[in-house]
Amino acid sequence: MQRRKFISISAAGLGLSQVPGLLRLRQGSVAAATGPLDLASLPELQKAGSLLHKNTALGPVLLISQPAPVVVQAVDPRCPHDGCLVNWKSSNKLFVCPCHGAEFKASGQLSKGPAKSPLTTFKASVVNGRILVSAA
């Protein structure tokens, strides 16, 4: 066997030997995305009014808090129309897209276009003063 052919085959074999480890890593990432994420404390969110977490296992998550009774909402802040990050307008209780003016209710439901679908929502719960978020 020629040296060059031996090196090529050996390199290919080494690369293939790494596939099971890469698959386990990818499966672990998916599992992490399905479990609840601890994103903030309730007092921290109440003080800020809204908190944006750009890089979570679920993707970007925008948390809002509404008083009396306390309700915590978690949405994917990317507008379904063009992908811009929406802003929470607490005075109007609306998410507003700065790019094209689409509006969404606090529940994520579409209120005004040009978007044609609601924001993606997540399940949010408060446990021992911490806000836990998971896929809906």
C-alpha positions in Angstrom: 0.0 0.0 0.0 1.3 3.5 -0.9 2.0 5.8 2.0 -0.4 8.6 0.7 -3.3 6.1 0.4 -2.6 4.7 3.9 -2.7 8.3 5.4 -5.9 9.1 3.5 -7.7 5.9 4.8 -6.3 6.4 8.3 -7.6 10.0 8.4 -11.0 9.0 7.1 -11.2 6.3 9.8 -10.2 8.7 12.5 -12.9 11.1 11.4 -15.6 8.4 11.3 -14.6 7.3 14.8 -15.6 10.7 16.1 -19.2 10.4 14.8 -20.7 8.6 17.9 -19.3 11.3 20.2 -20.7 14.1 18.1 -24.1 12.4 18.0 -24.1 12.2 21.8 -23.2 15.9 22.1 -26.0 16.9 19.7 -28.5 14.7 21.6 -27.4 16.3 24.8 -28.1 19.8 23.4 -31.6 18.8 22.3 -32.3 17.3 25.7 -31.1 20.6 27.4 -33.5 22.5 25.1 -36.5 20.5 26.3 -35.8 20.9 30.1 -36.8 24.0 32.0 -34.3 26.8 32.0 -33.7 29.0 35.1 -33.6 32.5 33.5 -34.2 35.0 36.3 -35.5 35.8 39.7 -39.1 37.1 39.9 -37.9 40.3 41.8 -35.3 40.9 39.1 -38.0 40.7 36.3 -40.5 42.8 38.2 -37.9 45.5 38.7 -36.9 45.6 35.0 -40.4 44.9 33.6 -38.9 42.8 30.8 -35.7 40.8 30.4 -34.2 39.6 27.1 -32.1 36.5 27.0 -30.6 36.3 23.5 -28.7 32.9 23.8 -30.6 30.1 25.5 -31.1 26.5 24.6 -34.6 27.5 23.4 -33.2 30.4 21.3 -34.0 34.0 22.3 -36.5 34.4 25.1 -38.1 37.6 26.2 -39.7 37.6 29.7 -42.3 40.1 30.8 -44.1 40.5 34.1 -47.6 41.9 34.6 -48.7 42.8 38.1 -51.9 42.0 40.1 -52.0 39.1 39.9 -48.5 38.4 38.9 -48.3 36.8 35.5 -45.0 35.9 33.8 -45.0 35.5 30.0 -42.1 34.1 27.9 -42.0 34.6 24.2 -39.6 34.2 21.3 -39.0 37.9 20.5 -38.4 37.4 16.8 -41.2 38.9 14.8 -42.6 36.2 12.5 -42.9 38.7 9.7 -39.2 39.6 9.2 -37.3 38.3 12.2 -36.7 41.7 14.0 -36.7 41.6 17.8 -39.9 43.0 19.2 -40.0 45.4 22.1 -42.3 45.2 25.1 -44.4 48.3 25.6 -45.8 47.9 29.1 -48.0 51.0 28.9 -49.9 49.5 26.0 -49.4 45.9 27.1 -48.1 45.1 23.6 -45.1 43.7 21.9 -44.2 46.0 19.0 -41.9 45.2 16.1 -39.6 48.2 15.4 -39.1 47.2 11.8 -42.6 47.1 10.4 -45.0 48.0 13.3 -46.6 44.6 13.9 -48.2 44.4 17.3 -48.7 41.4 19.5 -50.8 41.0 22.7 -49.0 40.0 26.0 -50.1 36.4 25.2 -48.2 36.6 21.9 -51.3 36.7 19.8 -51.2 38.9 16.7 -53.0 42.2 17.2 -51.9 44.1 14.1 -50.0 43.1 10.9 -48.1 43.0 8.7 -47.1 39.8 10.5 -49.6 37.0 9.8 -48.9 34.7 12.7 -48.4 35.1 16.5 -45.2 35.1 18.5 -43.9 31.7 19.6 -44.6 31.3 23.3 -42.9 29.3 26.0 -44.2 27.8 29.3 -43.1 30.0 32.2 -43.5 29.2 35.8 -42.3 30.6 39.1 -40.7 28.1 41.5 -39.1 29.3 44.7 -38.9 32.8 43.3 -37.1 31.7 40.1 -38.6 31.9 36.6 -38.4 28.6 34.8 -39.0 28.5 31.1 -39.5 25.5 28.8 -40.9 24.7 25.4 -44.7 25.0 25.4 
